[in-house]
Amino acid sequence: MTKRTKLTLQELLRRKEQMLEAKKTKATKELYISSIDATITIEEPDGALCRDAADMEAGDGDKYICYECIKEPNLKSKEVQDAFGCAEPMDIVEVLFKPGEIPQIAMECMKLAGFAGGVEAVKN
């Protein structure tokens, strides 16, 4: 069991530089996608991207997050989009991945941004 310590003002100030530096570097993660039998690299979305995706219609937000956060392969490559016959740039997401994989990839991106699993209640 992990011991949880209370963050005091002194500790917060002591960690200031470390915390600010950590925010400058976006987290990345490798995901294995079974339908393509390969891994992709995703990157943590920023707050603005998350808010924009939340304002979109169902499904479009997940597709947008995937398009913006998948860094390898580069889905924004004009060469890739042309090769797969994409009329719109974000269409590449639906061409490459199964419908059920898109929200899973988006959720993994959101987890990197702290939207799942980063906070828990402490039992007394």
MMTF fields as JSON, N, C-alpha, C and O atoms, coordinates in Angstrom:
{
  "mmtfVersion": "1.0.0",
  "mmtfProducer": "UNKNOWN",
  "numBonds": 495,
  "numAtoms": 496,
  "numGroups": 124,
  "numChains": 1,
  "numModels": 1,
  "chainsPerModel": [1],
  "groupsPerChain": [124],
  "chainIdList": ["A"],
  "bondAtomList": [4, 2, 8, 6, 12, 10, 16, 14, 20, 18, 24, 22, 28, 26, 32, 30, 36, 34, 40, 38, 44, 42, 48, 46, 52, 50, 56, 54, 60, 58, 64, 62, 68, 66, 72, 70, 76, 74, 80, 78, 84, 82, 88, 86, 92, 90, 96, 94, 100, 98, 104, 102, 108, 106, 112, 110, 116, 114, 120, 118, 124, 122, 128, 126, 132, 130, 136, 134, 140, 138, 144, 142, 148, 146, 152, 150, 156, 154, 160, 158, 164, 162, 168, 166, 172, 170, 176, 174, 180, 178, 184, 182, 188, 186, 192, 190, 196, 194, 200, 198, 204, 202, 208, 206, 212, 210, 216, 214, 220, 218, 224, 222, 228, 226, 232, 230, 236, 234, 240, 238, 244, 242, 248, 246, 252, 250, 256, 254, 260, 258, 264, 262, 268, 266, 272, 270, 276, 274, 280, 278, 284, 282, 288, 286, 292, 290, 296, 294, 300, 298, 304, 302, 308, 306, 312, 310, 316, 314, 320, 318, 324, 322, 328, 326, 332, 330, 336, 334, 340, 338, 344, 342, 348, 346, 352, 350, 356, 354, 360, 358, 364, 362, 368, 366, 372, 370, 376, 374, 380, 378, 384, 382, 388, 386, 392, 390, 396, 394, 400, 398, 404, 402, 408, 406, 412, 410, 416, 414, 420, 418, 424, 422, 428, 426, 432, 430, 436, 434, 440, 438, 444, 442, 448, 446, 452, 450, 456, 454, 460, 458, 464, 462, 468, 466, 472, 470, 476, 474, 480, 478, 484, 482, 488, 486, 492, 490],
  "bondOrderList": [1, 1, 1, 1, 1, 1, 1, 1, 1, 1, 1, 1, 1, 1, 1, 1, 1, 1, 1, 1, 1, 1, 1, 1, 1, 1, 1, 1, 1, 1, 1, 1, 1, 1, 1, 1, 1, 1, 1, 1, 1, 1, 1, 1, 1, 1, 1, 1, 1, 1, 1, 1, 1, 1, 1, 1, 1, 1, 1, 1, 1, 1, 1, 1, 1, 1, 1, 1, 1, 1, 1, 1, 1, 1, 1, 1, 1, 1, 1, 1, 1, 1, 1, 1, 1, 1, 1, 1, 1, 1, 1, 1, 1, 1, 1, 1, 1, 1, 1, 1, 1, 1, 1, 1, 1, 1, 1, 1, 1, 1, 1, 1, 1, 1, 1, 1, 1, 1, 1, 1, 1, 1, 1],
  "groupList": [{"groupName": "MET", "atomNameList": ["N", "CA", "C", "O"], "elementList": ["N", "C", "C", "O"], "formalChargeList": [0, 0, 0, 0], "bondAtomList": [1, 0, 2, 1, 3, 2], "bondOrderList": [1, 1, 2], "singleLetterCode": "M", "chemCompType": "L-PEPTIDE LINKING"}, {"groupName": "THR", "atomNameList": ["N", "CA", "C", "O"], "elementList": ["N", "C", "C", "O"], "formalChargeList": [0, 0, 0, 0], "bondAtomList": [1, 0, 2, 1, 3, 2], "bondOrderList": [1, 1, 2], "singleLetterCode": "T", "chemCompType": "L-PEPTIDE LINKING"}, {"groupName": "LYS", "atomNameList": ["N", "CA", "C", "O"], "elementList": ["N", "C", "C", "O"], "formalChargeList": [0, 0, 0, 0], "bondAtomList": [1, 0, 2, 1, 3, 2], "bondOrderList": [1, 1, 2], "singleLetterCode": "K", "chemCompType": "L-PEPTIDE LINKING"}, {"groupName": "ARG", "atomNameList": ["N", "CA", "C", "O"], "elementList": ["N", "C", "C", "O"], "formalChargeList": [0, 0, 0, 0], "bondAtomList": [1, 0, 2, 1, 3, 2], "bondOrderList": [1, 1, 2], "singleLetterCode": "R", "chemCompType": "L-PEPTIDE LINKING"}, {"groupName": "LEU", "atomNameList": ["N", "CA", "C", "O"], "elementList": ["N", "C", "C", "O"], "formalChargeList": [0, 0, 0, 0], "bondAtomList": [1, 0, 2, 1, 3, 2], "bondOrderList": [1, 1, 2], "singleLetterCode": "L", "chemCompType": "L-PEPTIDE LINKING"}, {"groupName": "GLN", "atomNameList": ["N", "CA", "C", "O"], "elementList": ["N", "C", "C", "O"], "formalChargeList": [0, 0, 0, 0], "bondAtomList": [1, 0, 2, 1, 3, 2], "bondOrderList": [1, 1, 2], "singleLetterCode": "Q", "chemCompType": "L-PEPTIDE LINKING"}, {"groupName": "GLU", "atomNameList": ["N", "CA", "C", "O"], "elementList": ["N", "C", "C", "O"], "formalChargeList": [0, 0, 0, 0], "bondAtomList": [1, 0, 2, 1, 3, 2], "bondOrderList": [1, 1, 2], "singleLetterCode": "E", "chemCompType": "L-PEPTIDE LINKING"}, {"groupName": "ALA", "atomNameList": ["N", "CA", "C", "O"], "elementList": ["N", "C", "C", "O"], "formalChargeList": [0, 0, 0, 0], "bondAtomList": [1, 0, 2, 1, 3, 2], "bondOrderList": [1, 1, 2], "singleLetterCode": "A", "chemCompType": "L-PEPTIDE LINKING"}, {"groupName": "TYR", "atomNameList": ["N", "CA", "C", "O"], "elementList": ["N", "C", "C", "O"], "formalChargeList": [0, 0, 0, 0], "bondAtomList": [1, 0, 2, 1, 3, 2], "bondOrderList": [1, 1, 2], "singleLetterCode": "Y", "chemCompType": "L-PEPTIDE LINKING"}, {"groupName": "ILE", "atomNameList": ["N", "CA", "C", "O"], "elementList": ["N", "C", "C", "O"], "formalChargeList": [0, 0, 0, 0], "bondAtomList": [1, 0, 2, 1, 3, 2], "bondOrderList": [1, 1, 2], "singleLetterCode": "I", "chemCompType": "L-PEPTIDE LINKING"}, {"groupName": "SER", "atomNameList": ["N", "CA", "C", "O"], "elementList": ["N", "C", "C", "O"], "formalChargeList": [0, 0, 0, 0], "bondAtomList": [1, 0, 2, 1, 3, 2], "bondOrderList": [1, 1, 2], "singleLetterCode": "S", "chemCompType": "L-PEPTIDE LINKING"}, {"groupName": "ASP", "atomNameList": ["N", "CA", "C", "O"], "elementList": ["N", "C", "C", "O"], "formalChargeList": [0, 0, 0, 0], "bondAtomList": [1, 0, 2, 1, 3, 2], "bondOrderList": [1, 1, 2], "singleLetterCode": "D", "chemCompType": "L-PEPTIDE LINKING"}, {"groupName": "PRO", "atomNameList": ["N", "CA", "C", "O"], "elementList": ["N", "C", "C", "O"], "formalChargeList": [0, 0, 0, 0], "bondAtomList": [1, 0, 2, 1, 3, 2], "bondOrderList": [1, 1, 2], "singleLetterCode": "P", "chemCompType": "L-PEPTIDE LINKING"}, {"groupName": "GLY", "atomNameList": ["N", "CA", "C", "O"], "elementList": ["N", "C", "C", "O"], "formalChargeList": [0, 0, 0, 0], "bondAtomList": [1, 0, 2, 1, 3, 2], "bondOrderList": [1, 1, 2], "singleLetterCode": "G", "chemCompType": "PEPTIDE LINKING"}, {"groupName": "CYS", "atomNameList": ["N", "CA", "C", "O"], "elementList": ["N", "C", "C", "O"], "formalChargeList": [0, 0, 0, 0], "bondAtomList": [1, 0, 2, 1, 3, 2], "bondOrderList": [1, 1, 2], "singleLetterCode": "C", "chemCompType": "L-PEPTIDE LINKING"}, {"groupName": "ASN", "atomNameList": ["N", "CA", "C", "O"], "elementList": ["N", "C", "C", "O"], "formalChargeList": [0, 0, 0, 0], "bondAtomList": [1, 0, 2, 1, 3, 2], "bondOrderList": [1, 1, 2], "singleLetterCode": "N", "chemCompType": "L-PEPTIDE LINKING"}, {"groupName": "VAL", "atomNameList": ["N", "CA", "C", "O"], "elementList": ["N", "C", "C", "O"], "formalChargeList": [0, 0, 0, 0], "bondAtomList": [1, 0, 2, 1, 3, 2], "bondOrderList": [1, 1, 2], "singleLetterCode": "V", "chemCompType": "L-PEPTIDE LINKING"}, {"groupName": "PHE", "atomNameList": ["N", "CA", "C", "O"], "elementList": ["N", "C", "C", "O"], "formalChargeList": [0, 0, 0, 0], "bondAtomList": [1, 0, 2, 1, 3, 2], "bondOrderList": [1, 1, 2], "singleLetterCode": "F", "chemCompType": "L-PEPTIDE LINKING"}],
  "groupTypeList": [0, 1, 2, 3, 1, 2, 4, 1, 4, 5, 6, 4, 4, 3, 3, 2, 6, 5, 0, 4, 6, 7, 2, 2, 1, 2, 7, 1, 2, 6, 4, 8, 9, 10, 10, 9, 11, 7, 1, 9, 1, 9, 6, 6, 12, 11, 13, 7, 4, 14, 3, 11, 7, 7, 11, 0, 6, 7, 13, 11, 13, 11, 2, 8, 9, 14, 8, 6, 14, 9, 2, 6, 12, 15, 4, 2, 10, 2, 6, 16, 5, 11, 7, 17, 13, 14, 7, 6, 12, 0, 11, 9, 16, 6, 16, 4, 17, 2, 12, 13, 6, 9, 12, 5, 9, 7, 0, 6, 14, 0, 2, 4, 7, 13, 17, 7, 13, 13, 16, 6, 7, 16, 2, 15],
  "groupIdList": [1, 2, 3, 4, 5, 6, 7, 8, 9, 10, 11, 12, 13, 14, 15, 16, 17, 18, 19, 20, 21, 22, 23, 24, 25, 26, 27, 28, 29, 30, 31, 32, 33, 34, 35, 36, 37, 38, 39, 40, 41, 42, 43, 44, 45, 46, 47, 48, 49, 50, 51, 52, 53, 54, 55, 56, 57, 58, 59, 60, 61, 62, 63, 64, 65, 66, 67, 68, 69, 70, 71, 72, 73, 74, 75, 76, 77, 78, 79, 80, 81, 82, 83, 84, 85, 86, 87, 88, 89, 90, 91, 92, 93, 94, 95, 96, 97, 98, 99, 100, 101, 102, 103, 104, 105, 106, 107, 108, 109, 110, 111, 112, 113, 114, 115, 116, 117, 118, 119, 120, 121, 122, 123, 124],
  "secStructList": [7, 7, 7, 7, 7, 7, 7, 7, 2, 2, 2, 2, 2, 2, 6, 2, 2, 2, 2, 2, 2, 2, 2, 2, 1, 7, 7, 3, 3, 3, 3, 3, 3, 6, 6, 6, 6, 3, 3, 3, 3, 3, 3, 7, 7, 7, 2, 2, 2, 2, 2, 2, 2, 2, 6, 1, 7, 6, 6, 2, 2, 2, 2, 2, 2, 2, 2, 2, 2, 3, 3, 3, 6, 6, 6, 6, 7, 2, 2, 2, 2, 2, 2, 6, 6, 7, 1, 1, 6, 6, 2, 2, 2, 2, 2, 2, 1, 7, 6, 6, 2, 2, 2, 2, 2, 2, 2, 2, 2, 2, 2, 2, 6, 6, 1, 1, 1, 1, 7, 7, 7, 7, 7, 7],
  "xCoordList": [0.842, 0.0, 0.887, 1.868, 0.548, 1.318, 0.899, -0.288, 1.904, 1.618, 1.368, 2.153, 0.284, -0.078, 0.314, -0.029, 1.03, 1.409, 0.631, 0.317, 0.33, -0.406, 0.546, 1.673, 0.072, 0.878, 0.732, -0.346, 1.832, 1.835, 2.285, 2.793, 2.098, 2.531, 4.042, 4.51, 4.795, 6.248, 6.666, 7.565, 6.0, 6.321, 5.933, 6.661, 4.808, 4.366, 5.399, 5.749, 5.882, 6.89, 8.216, 8.916, 8.549, 9.782, 9.719, 10.73, 8.549, 8.366, 8.046, 7.886, 7.952, 7.496, 8.203, 7.535, 9.519, 10.267, 10.039, 9.861, 10.044, 9.822, 8.429, 8.276, 7.423, 6.054, 5.895, 5.239, 6.485, 6.394, 7.121, 6.643, 8.263, 9.03, 8.267, 8.268, 7.629, 6.868, 5.705, 5.348, 5.121, 3.998, 4.443, 3.628, 5.718, 6.23, 6.377, 6.326, 6.554, 6.771, 5.488, 4.968, 4.978, 3.763, 4.102, 5.084, 3.275, 3.464, 3.088, 2.19, 3.778, 3.465, 3.287, 3.713, 2.653, 2.4, 2.294, 1.789, 2.766, 2.63, 1.375, 1.145, 0.573, -0.621, -0.556, -0.204, -0.893, -0.996, -2.426, -3.375, -2.582, -3.897, -4.02, -3.303, -4.934, -5.024, -5.439, -4.962, -6.31, -6.791, -5.691, -5.779, -4.676, -3.558, -2.308, -1.277, -2.417, -1.328, -0.019, 1.034, -0.128, 1.047, 0.795, -0.318, 1.849, 1.712, 1.679, 2.202, 1.045, 1.022, 1.527, 1.54, 1.938, 2.363, 1.354, 1.054, 0.831, -0.096, 0.578, 1.53, 0.066, 0.605, -0.532, -1.666, -0.217, -1.167, -1.792, -1.069, -3.119, -3.758, -3.704, -3.63, -3.742, -3.806, -5.273, -6.179, -5.49, -6.838, -7.751, -8.932, -7.224, -8.04, -8.546, -9.704, -7.697, -8.103, -9.195, -10.164, -9.051, -10.06, -11.402, -12.453, -11.362, -12.605, -13.252, -14.471, -12.449, -12.983, -13.654, -14.747, -13.007, -13.553, -14.854, -15.781, -14.927, -16.137, -17.319, -18.468, -17.058, -18.119, -18.62, -19.606, -17.962, -18.339, -19.443, -19.713, -20.067, -21.101, -20.489, -19.285, -21.338, -20.889, -20.085, -20.508, -18.958, -18.103, -17.092, -15.942, -17.503, -16.587, -15.464, -14.324, -15.797, -14.791, -13.696, -12.515, -14.095, -13.104, -12.222, -11.007, -12.82, -12.068, -11.069, -9.928, -11.514, -10.66, -9.48, -8.343, -9.755, -8.674, -7.657, -6.451, -8.136, -7.226, -6.377, -5.16, -7.017, -6.314, -5.221, -4.118, -5.527, -4.58, -3.51, -2.388, -3.842, -2.934, -2.08, -1.067, -2.464, -1.623, -0.446, -0.619, 0.738, 1.94, 2.731, 3.449, 2.605, 3.299, 2.376, 2.064, 1.927, 2.292, 1.657, 0.68, 2.205, 1.707, 0.451, 0.54, -0.717, -1.982, -2.243, -3.119, -1.498, -1.681, -0.9, -0.971, -0.166, 0.623, -0.297, -1.177, -0.08, -0.874, -0.68, -1.618, 0.526, 0.829, -0.022, -0.566, -0.131, -0.937, -2.411, -3.103, -2.883, -4.294, -4.65, -5.713, -3.792, -4.026, -3.996, -4.831, -3.042, -2.909, -4.16, -4.534, -4.805, -5.998, -7.284, -8.372, -7.187, -8.348, -9.245, -10.469, -8.66, -9.434, -9.882, -9.058, -11.198, -11.74, -11.464, -11.159, -11.569, -11.299, -10.133, -10.021, -9.271, -8.104, -8.426, -7.73, -9.459, -9.757, -10.355, -10.471, -10.738, -11.283, -10.286, -10.683, -8.992, -7.954, -8.153, -7.814, -8.697, -8.914, -9.895, -9.648, -11.005, -12.005, -11.535, -11.993, -10.632, -10.1, -9.154, -9.182, -8.325, -7.305, -7.807, -7.35, -8.739, -9.124, -10.567, -11.415, -10.838, -12.202, -13.008, -12.447, -14.33, -15.157, -15.009, -15.052, -14.838, -14.684, -13.322, -13.17, -12.329, -10.976, -10.824, -10.036, -11.566, -11.42, -11.709, -10.887, -12.841, -13.052, -12.052, -11.74, -11.551, -10.544, -9.229, -8.589, -8.836, -7.606, -7.792, -6.904, -8.96, -9.238, -9.181, -8.652, -9.729, -9.716, -8.282, -7.951, -7.445, -6.052, -5.359, -4.534, -5.694, -5.143, -5.615, -4.832, -6.901, -7.472, -6.858, -6.661, -6.557, -5.908, -4.55, -4.171, -3.824, -2.528, -2.693, -1.787, -3.853, -4.121, -4.752, -5.118, -4.881, -5.396, -6.898, -7.442, -7.589, -9.044, -9.575, -10.79, -8.716, -9.168, -8.058, -6.929, -8.373, -7.448, -6.422, -5.608, -6.426, -5.425, -5.805, -4.973, -7.053, -7.545, -8.323, -9.098, -8.119, -8.892, -9.107, -8.292, -10.211, -10.514, -9.594, -9.227, -9.227, -8.372, -9.264, -10.089, -9.074, -9.858, -9.166, -7.942, -9.987, -9.425, -9.188, -8.718],
  "yCoordList": [-1.185, 0.0, 1.247, 1.316, 2.199, 3.428, 4.407, 4.64, 4.978, 5.971, 7.312, 7.757, 7.935, 9.243, 10.324, 10.242, 11.332, 12.433, 13.68, 13.888, 14.494, 15.733, 16.776, 16.945, 17.461, 18.503, 19.785, 20.374, 20.195, 21.423, 22.588, 22.388, 23.786, 24.975, 24.937, 25.266, 24.542, 24.48, 23.466, 23.726, 22.304, 21.266, 21.719, 21.454, 22.394, 22.924, 23.904, 23.839, 24.796, 25.768, 25.091, 25.5, 24.058, 23.319, 22.615, 22.52, 22.129, 21.398, 22.303, 21.808, 23.584, 24.516, 24.318, 24.104, 24.382, 24.279, 22.924, 22.85, 21.873, 20.529, 20.423, 19.846, 20.98, 20.923, 21.736, 21.288, 22.918, 23.759, 23.12, 23.175, 22.523, 21.86, 20.652, 20.412, 19.907, 18.728, 19.112, 18.344, 20.272, 20.714, 21.116, 21.147, 21.42, 21.824, 20.635, 20.798, 19.46, 18.267, 17.452, 17.03, 17.23, 16.438, 14.956, 14.485, 14.235, 12.795, 12.083, 12.519, 10.994, 10.169, 8.723, 8.335, 7.943, 6.54, 5.746, 6.247, 4.521, 3.604, 2.759, 2.255, 2.613, 1.777, 0.728, 1.034, -0.501, -1.55, -1.556, -1.602, -1.51, -1.515, -2.827, -3.055, -3.678, -5.019, -5.022, -5.861, -4.115, -4.139, -3.838, -4.272, -3.114, -2.824, -3.614, -3.531, -4.386, -5.218, -4.43, -4.86, -3.268, -2.398, -1.427, -1.319, -0.733, 0.269, 1.662, 1.913, 2.556, 3.978, 4.737, 4.197, 5.969, 6.83, 7.953, 8.669, 8.09, 9.184, 10.181, 9.853, 11.403, 12.476, 13.098, 13.181, 13.523, 14.181, 15.41, 16.27, 15.504, 16.705, 17.852, 17.622, 19.085, 20.211, 20.494, 19.914, 21.376, 21.681, 22.222, 21.876, 23.066, 23.658, 22.588, 22.626, 21.641, 20.563, 19.727, 19.351, 19.434, 18.653, 19.383, 18.768, 20.684, 21.473, 21.518, 21.392, 21.696, 21.706, 20.377, 20.358, 19.269, 17.941, 17.71, 17.095, 18.199, 18.028, 18.792, 18.402, 19.859, 20.667, 20.099, 20.591, 19.082, 18.508, 17.463, 16.992, 17.118, 16.089, 14.742, 14.535, 13.822, 12.485, 11.841, 11.861, 11.284, 10.627, 11.554, 11.166, 12.776, 13.716, 14.138, 14.336, 14.271, 14.657, 13.613, 13.95, 12.331, 11.255, 11.228, 11.054, 11.399, 11.404, 12.573, 12.422, 13.733, 14.923, 14.695, 15.033, 14.124, 13.848, 12.892, 13.112, 11.838, 10.89, 11.584, 11.406, 12.361, 13.049, 13.968, 14.022, 14.677, 15.636, 14.989, 15.491, 13.886, 13.318, 12.157, 11.838, 11.516, 10.447, 11.105, 11.814, 10.858, 11.505, 10.594, 11.077, 9.29, 8.353, 7.184, 6.453, 6.967, 7.673, 9.063, 9.335, 9.916, 11.277, 11.27, 11.216, 11.325, 11.289, 12.573, 12.602, 13.621, 14.898, 14.966, 15.955, 13.91, 13.861, 13.864, 13.014, 14.824, 14.922, 13.667, 13.191, 13.142, 11.934, 10.749, 10.002, 10.586, 9.497, 9.709, 8.776, 10.92, 11.207, 10.986, 10.441, 11.392, 11.179, 9.685, 9.202, 8.966, 7.533, 6.758, 5.78, 7.196, 6.515, 7.143, 6.715, 8.147, 8.752, 9.529, 9.482, 10.238, 11.008, 12.343, 13.139, 12.583, 13.855, 14.968, 16.096, 14.653, 15.589, 15.036, 13.818, 15.882, 15.394, 14.404, 13.399, 14.664, 13.776, 12.438, 11.534, 12.286, 11.01, 9.874, 8.713, 10.194, 9.174, 8.337, 7.154, 8.938, 8.216, 7.066, 5.946, 7.332, 6.294, 5.268, 4.125, 5.668, 4.749, 3.739, 2.554, 4.202, 3.34, 2.464, 1.332, 2.976, 2.276, 1.808, 2.419, 0.714, 0.22, 1.204, 1.913, 1.244, 2.201, 2.104, 3.124, 0.904, 0.741, 1.129, 1.372, 1.188, 1.552, 3.055, 3.502, 3.834, 5.292, 5.854, 6.615, 5.518, 6.05, 5.512, 6.192, 4.303, 3.753, 4.523, 4.823, 4.836, 5.623, 7.016, 7.527, 7.623, 8.951, 8.925, 9.849, 7.861, 7.758, 7.643, 8.229, 6.906, 6.797, 8.16, 8.484, 8.952, 10.31, 11.152, 11.874, 11.048, 11.822, 11.403, 12.242, 10.128, 9.655, 10.336, 10.685, 10.523, 11.204, 12.636, 13.184, 13.242, 14.617, 14.663, 15.737, 13.511, 13.472, 13.357, 13.582, 13.015, 12.936, 11.613, 11.441, 10.691, 9.427, 8.835, 8.672, 8.524, 7.833, 8.674, 8.122, 9.971, 10.809, 11.291, 11.85, 11.079, 11.574, 10.455, 9.75, 10.295, 9.318, 9.822, 10.565, 9.406, 9.777, 9.019, 7.873, 9.655, 9.038, 8.536, 9.27, 7.248, 6.663, 6.993, 6.936, 7.339, 7.663, 6.433, 6.524],
  "zCoordList": [0.0, 0.0, 0.0, 0.74, -0.806, -0.917, 0.166, 0.394, 0.831, 1.855, 1.177, 0.34, 1.545, 0.994, 1.994, 3.174, 1.519, 2.394, 1.998, 0.825, 2.978, 2.744, 2.156, 2.622, 1.136, 0.512, 1.326, 1.404, 1.924, 2.721, 1.85, 0.747, 2.34, 1.626, 1.394, 0.304, 2.399, 2.268, 1.202, 0.402, 1.203, 0.218, -1.181, -2.138, -1.317, -2.599, -3.145, -4.323, -2.313, -2.737, -3.072, -3.998, -2.312, -2.575, -3.938, -4.633, -4.316, -5.569, -6.76, -7.876, -6.552, -7.58, -8.919, -9.931, -8.953, -10.205, -10.875, -12.091, -10.09, -10.613, -11.246, -12.323, -10.576, -11.083, -12.366, -13.306, -12.408, -13.604, -14.786, -15.919, -14.52, -15.57, -16.121, -17.329, -15.248, -15.663, -16.58, -17.473, -16.373, -17.202, -18.612, -19.534, -18.781, -20.092, -21.041, -22.26, -20.488, -21.283, -21.343, -20.31, -22.547, -22.705, -22.603, -23.179, -21.864, -21.716, -23.011, -23.731, -23.298, -24.456, -24.007, -22.919, -24.861, -24.523, -25.815, -26.82, -25.787, -26.915, -26.689, -25.59, -27.734, -27.674, -28.77, -29.909, -28.43, -29.439, -29.962, -29.179, -31.277, -31.906, -32.685, -33.66, -32.239, -32.814, -34.275, -35.039, -34.686, -36.071, -37.088, -38.237, -36.689, -37.59, -37.202, -37.869, -36.107, -35.609, -35.506, -35.977, -34.874, -34.72, -33.564, -33.052, -33.174, -32.115, -32.72, -33.805, -31.978, -32.318, -31.099, -29.993, -31.292, -30.188, -30.049, -31.004, -28.821, -28.531, -27.602, -26.894, -27.619, -26.787, -25.989, -26.459, -24.8, -23.906, -24.568, -25.071, -24.575, -25.12, -24.118, -22.91, -24.617, -23.685, -23.349, -23.947, -22.404, -21.932, -23.008, -23.05, -23.881, -24.944, -25.9, -26.316, -26.248, -27.139, -26.484, -27.143, -25.203, -24.483, -24.442, -24.622, -24.207, -24.18, -25.559, -25.677, -26.596, -27.959, -28.291, -28.857, -27.944, -28.227, -27.467, -27.994, -26.239, -25.426, -26.016, -25.809, -26.737, -27.346, -28.668, -29.217, -29.179, -30.476, -30.306, -29.201, -31.424, -31.418, -31.06, -31.211, -30.58, -30.185, -31.31, -32.465, -30.985, -31.963, -32.611, -32.818, -32.935, -33.581, -32.626, -33.046, -31.351, -30.365, -30.233, -30.154, -30.209, -30.123, -31.362, -31.259, -32.515, -33.772, -33.779, -34.216, -33.291, -33.223, -32.277, -32.604, -31.115, -30.154, -30.775, -30.667, -31.421, -32.06, -33.126, -33.174, -33.96, -35.044, -34.491, -35.034, -33.431, -32.862, -31.981, -31.906, -31.319, -30.317, -30.812, -30.19, -31.918, -32.448, -33.164, -34.155, -32.647, -33.179, -34.113, -34.99, -33.933, -34.811, -35.071, -34.131, -36.273, -37.487, -37.541, -36.842, -38.353, -38.489, -39.367, -40.593, -38.723, -39.455, -40.243, -41.107, -39.952, -40.637, -41.956, -42.684, -42.24, -43.466, -44.685, -44.816, -45.565, -46.796, -47.644, -48.283, -47.645, -48.404, -47.931, -48.745, -46.619, -46.044, -46.368, -46.777, -46.185, -46.435, -47.905, -48.204, -48.809, -50.234, -50.573, -51.338, -50.008, -50.283, -49.861, -50.508, -48.774, -48.287, -48.811, -48.425, -49.68, -50.315, -49.372, -49.501, -48.434, -47.459, -48.044, -48.495, -48.034, -48.514, -47.512, -47.899, -46.23, -45.14, -44.319, -44.177, -43.779, -43.034, -41.912, -41.769, -41.121, -39.987, -40.414, -39.586, -41.68, -42.163, -41.992, -41.896, -41.953, -41.819, -40.56, -40.545, -39.506, -38.245, -38.47, -38.021, -39.161, -39.403, -40.434, -40.425, -41.314, -42.309, -41.644, -41.975, -40.714, -40.116, -38.972, -38.813, -38.179, -36.961, -36.999, -37.649, -36.293, -36.158, -35.311, -34.476, -35.53, -34.78, -33.261, -32.573, -32.736, -31.292, -30.756, -29.559, -31.633, -31.2, -31.018, -30.185, -31.784, -31.741, -30.349, -29.839, -29.701, -28.352, -27.331, -26.353, -27.547, -26.625, -26.737, -25.729, -27.955, -28.159, -27.548, -26.865, -27.802, -27.248, -25.724, -25.107, -25.111, -23.643, -23.122, -22.092, -23.812, -23.384, -23.456, -22.602, -24.47, -24.57, -23.389, -22.77, -23.09, -21.979, -20.643, -19.764, -20.484, -19.251, -19.071, -17.953, -20.169, -20.081, -19.576, -18.947, -19.852, -19.421, -18.03, -17.552, -17.379, -16.017, -15.902, -14.821, -16.975, -16.94, -16.413, -16.313, -16.08, -15.496, -14.642, -15.104, -13.427, -12.564, -11.833, -11.093, -12.007, -11.361, -9.976, -9.261, -9.591, -8.304, -7.621, -8.267, -6.339, -5.584, -4.167, -3.62, -3.593, -2.215, -1.264, -1.527, -0.173, 0.835, 1.954, 2.498, 2.29, 3.383, 4.697, 4.812, 5.683, 6.998, 7.811, 8.945]
}
